[in-house]
Amino acid sequence: MNEAKSFIEILKEHVNSDKAQLPPFNRTGLAIQQEMARPDPDMQVIEKQILRDPAVAGQLLKVANSSFYRGMIEVTTVRNAMVRLGLAEVSNLVTLLTQKQSFTTPDPFIREYMDQLWIHSVACALGAKWIAKECRLPSKMNEAFFAGLLHDIGKAFLLMAIADLKQSGQLGEDVPQTFIEEVLDTLHQSIGAQLLKKWNLPEIYCTVAEHHHDESMDGQDVVLLIVSLANKVLAKAGIGIMHTPDIDLATSPEAIQLDLSEIKVAELELTMEDYVEFVGEVG
């Protein structure tokens, strides 16, 4: 345990020194989210923002033509993708695509964790949006998606810090898996909330990052309940870094407060399996 504490102290010192940094929040995704928050969002403004980033535009077309979304005719332009998918869906997908840069590292060992975390985060975002829709909360669908995508951003930050420390020689090449998972489990909520505050994101996203593992969910914001439930579904299925197969989802505080029946919870589990396949398809 002394060795584990030493590892944690080294990591904390590195994080607090501001040497470990994720890429700044992508401006394309932020600009589109801001436009979508307007009462009457302008399709041309959103299209222009997407076209400013050719890599994102290309990825958007790839997603629009994936089996998850595909229609009878191939989509070849951003405008056609927007028509097929709708502004809200395009907004969420662009946010997803631009945020992937926060889940990359050249370290092959840490990259495996990052890849698992990315699949988990995207599936959580899509699952949270599904829950909001099923709970007849259309005004919360975008917030739920965004909060789900960013709920574990603290883990990405910590993994990046570990990779940095390995590269600089402050940590050995063979960092024990148990140490990494202990750090991610104990520190990711507070670190994630701090990071989102630095990005000046709305308070609800900081709240979800900090409290999505709280045991008591009494009186909590509905977006936090939604993301917490989606996160538990993935944890039960072992999608991500942590695996807790014994969770009783139907009797969880989140499912009860959201008034989701046992049948709906089972449907959610099946739906999220499809989302995981979708993430694997689009890379």
N, C-alpha and C positions, 0 to 999 in steps of 0.2 A: 504493500500500500504506500510506503514511503516513496518508492520509485514512481508510482502513479501520481502522487502528490507533486513530486518534482517535475514530472512531465506537464501537469496542469499548470503549475506556477510558471514554467518557461513559456507556455502558450499564452497565458494571461498577460505576462509581461510584454510579449510580442504584440498581442492585440491592442493593448493599451498604449503602446508606443506609436500607434498609427502607421506602422511599417507594413502591416498586412491590409491590403485594400482590394475590394472588388471593383470592377469597372463601374463608372458612374451610371446612374439610371439612364437608360437610353432615351434620347430626346424624341425620337420618332414615336415610340410607344406612348410617351408622356403627352406629346402634342395631340395625338389621336384620342387619347383618353379625355383630354381637356375639351376637345371639340365634341366628343360624344356626350359630355356632361351638359352641353348647351340644350335649350329647349327644342331647337330645330337644327340638328347637326347638318353640315354642308358636305355632301358626297364629294364635291370637287376638292375641297380643302383636304379631306382625308386621302383621296386619291393622290394629290400632289405630295403629301407627306410620305406616302408609301413609295412613290416613284423616286423620291430623293435618295432612297437606300436600295440600290439594285439587288443586293443580296436578299433583303427582306422581301422585295417584290417577287423574286424568283422562288423563294421558299413558299410564299403565299400561293403562287400558281401551283406549285407541287402539292400543297395541302388541298387546294380546291379540286384537284384532279385525283386525289387519293380515293381509295375504295370507300372510305368513310363518308365522303361528300359527293362522289362522282355522279354526274348526270349522263345523259345520252350523248351530249356534245362536249368535246374537249374545251376547256377554258384556256384561252391564250392571251388574255389581257387582264390587267388589274381591274379595269372597269367591269368586265364580265364576271370576274370573281366576286366583286362587290355586289353585283346584281344577283348572282346565284346564292351567295351566302348571307347577304344582308349586312347592313352597316355594323350592327352590334356584334355579329359573329366575326366579321373582319377585324373590328377593333380588338376583340379578345385575342384573336390569332396573331395579330401583329405584335401585341404586347408579349405574347408567349414567345414568338420568334426572336424578338429583340432582347428578351431577358436570358436567352440561352447562353449568352456570353458570360453571364455570372456563374455558370456551372461548368467551366472548362479549366483544365490545368494540364501542363506538359508531363507531370509526374504520373507514370502509368499505374502505380498502386493507388494513389489518391483518385485518379480518374475513374477507377471502378466504382468507388463510392459516389463520385459526382454523377456518373451515369445512372446509378440506382436512384439518386436523389432527384435527378431531372425527371425521370419517368414518374416517380412518386408525386412530384410537385405538379406536373401537368395533369396527371390523372386526378389529383385532388382538386385542381381548378375546375376541370370539366365536371367532376362529380358534385362539387359544391354548386355549380350553376344548375345542374339537373335537380338537386334538392330544392333550390330556391324556386324553380319552375313548378315542381310537384307540390310545393307548399303554397302555391299561388301567390308568390312574392316577386312578380316581374320586375319591380323597381329595385330589387336586391340582387338580381342575377349577375349584373356586371361586377358589382362590389364583391359578391361571393366568389366569382371566377378569379378576380385579381387577388383577393385575400388568400384564396387557396394556392395560387401560384407562388405567392411570396411567404407563406406561413413558415417555411423551414429555411428561409434565406440565411438565418444564423448558422445553420449547418454548412452551407456553401462557404460562408465567410471563414468559419473555423477550419474547414478542409483546406482552403486556400492558404491559411496561416500555417498549417502543418506542412504543406508542400513547400512553402517558403523557408521554414525552419530546417527541413530536410536538405534543401538545396544549399543553404548557407552553412551546413555542417553542425548546427546547434542541436539537431536531433539526429540519431542514427538512421541509417537506411531502413532498418527493420523495426519500425514502430509497431508494438504489439496491437493487434486488432482490439483487444479488450480495453486498452487505454484510449484508443480513438473513439470507440463507442461510448465509453464513460464520459469523455469530454463532450461529445455531441449531445448526449442525453442531458447532462447537467447544465451546460452553458448556452445551448443554442437559442433558448427563448429570450433571455435577457439581451444577448448579443444581437439577435435579429431585430428586436424592438429598437435598440440603439441605432442600428444601421438604417432602418426605415425612417427614423426621426431625422437622421443626417440627410437623407434624401428628400426631406420635407414632404413626405407623403401623408395623406389624411390619417387622423388618429385611429380610425377603425382598423387600418392595416397594422399599425403598431400594436394595438390591443390584441388582435388575432395572433400575431407573432409571439407575443409575450404570454398569452394565457390559453393557448389551444390544448394544453395538457392539464389544465386545472381539474381537480377532482370534482369540485362543486361548480355547477353551471347555473345555479339559481339566479334569475334576474339578469342574465347576461344578454348582450346584444345578439339579435337573431343571426347575424353574419358569423359571429364567433361560434354559435351553436352549429351552424351549417358546416363550417370548415372543420370543426372538431369531429363531427360525425363522419365526414368524408375521410378524414385522416385515420379514424379508427377502422373504417372499412378496409383501407389499404394496409394498415398494420396487421389486421387479422389475416389478410390474404398473403402477407409477407412481401408486399410491393414496396420496396424502399430499404432503408438500412436496418430498421427495427422490425421484429416479428413478434406479435403477441396474439397467438391463435385462439386463446381462450376467452376473448371478449364476447360478451352477449350483447350484440348490437341492438336487438329489438327492445331490450329493457334498459338501454343506456339512458342517462339523463337527457342527452341531446335528442334522441328519437322520441322520448316521451314528451319533452317540451315542444318539439316540432310537430307532434301529433301524427307521426308516421307509423302506420300499421306494420305488423310483422311481414305481411305480404309486400308492402312497399319497400321495406328494408331489404328483403330478399331480392326484389327487382333492382334496387340500387346496387347490390353486390354484383349482379350479373352485368349491369350496365357499365360498371367501372372496369370489369374485365375487358369489355369491348374498348374502353378508353385506353387501357394499357396496350392493347394490340395496335390501336391507332398511333400512339406515341412511338411505338417500335417501327411502324411503317414509314412515318414521316421523318424519323431520325431526330 
